[in-house]
Structure formats: structure tokens, C-alpha cells
Amino acid sequence: MSLLEELYKEILLRHYKRPLNFGGLENPTVRQPGVNPSCGDSLELELRLEDGRVAEAAWRGQGCAISMASASLMSELIKGQTLPQALELARKFKAMVVEGAEPAPELGDLKALAGVHKLHARVKCATLAWNALEESLQRHL
């Protein structure tokens, strides 16, 4: 395993074991469930939207390391973003994971999930939280 692969593995494990923004929000504007029926991963995304921005993001759920790490990283990245910016991040993340596009610099540590593109069965795991984000924000644009 290369040094870079080892680093990416460490990032994913850290976010799986100690996820960021895990739990609920007081008075969320948005509550969106997400389920991956092919493996049983599930989560609920909660957002507090203010002035066209994601003021706070939280989530709770259960699943594999890939889906939980992706939700953790996503929840941190989207805070402070406008709704169109958050949707653009979702588009770039999904292009990386689904299509194999080069990781966009603004995805930061999420580039650790770029290799999921080669693991077709795990793509739905990585995109679970992002699909919930897109579904929830589409209703507020």
C-alpha cells in the first residue's frame, strides 16, 4: 500500500470511528432520510438553513465505514455554503465517485473516497449522504 493510500485509509477510519456532526440539531429546517437498500446503510440528515446558506449540518445513522465517513466529511464541508454551492459540491463529489472524475480541490479530504469509483458496489455507500443532501436542498431553491 502506498503512503497516499495509507493516508486515505486513515482519514476514512478516523471519520468512521469519530464522525463529525453526528447527532441531531435543535430546530432543523430540513430533515431528510437516506437508505441504501442494497446493503442496509441508513442515515438521517438534518440541516438548519439561514439566509440561503447551510448554517448547521448534522446526521445520524448506521452503516459501513465508507457511508459513515462520507457523511461525516460532507457534513463539515457544507457548513456555511450557499445552497447552490452545496449542490455544486455534491455534483463534484458524485462526478468523482460515480464517473471517476479528478477530485476537485474544494472537496478536500473527500478525495480519500475517489477510489470508490473502482468499487461499483460501494458507490451507493459513498453517495448516500450526498443523495439526501441533494433531495433536501432541491426543495429549498
Protein Blocks (a to p, Z undefined) as FASTA:
>chain_A
ZZklmmmmmmmmmmmmmcghiacdehifbdcddddfknopacddddddeehiafbacddd
dddfklmmmmmmmmmmmgopafklmmmmmmmmmmmmmnopacdfklmmmlmmmmmmmmmm
lmmmmmmmmmmmmmmmmmmZZ
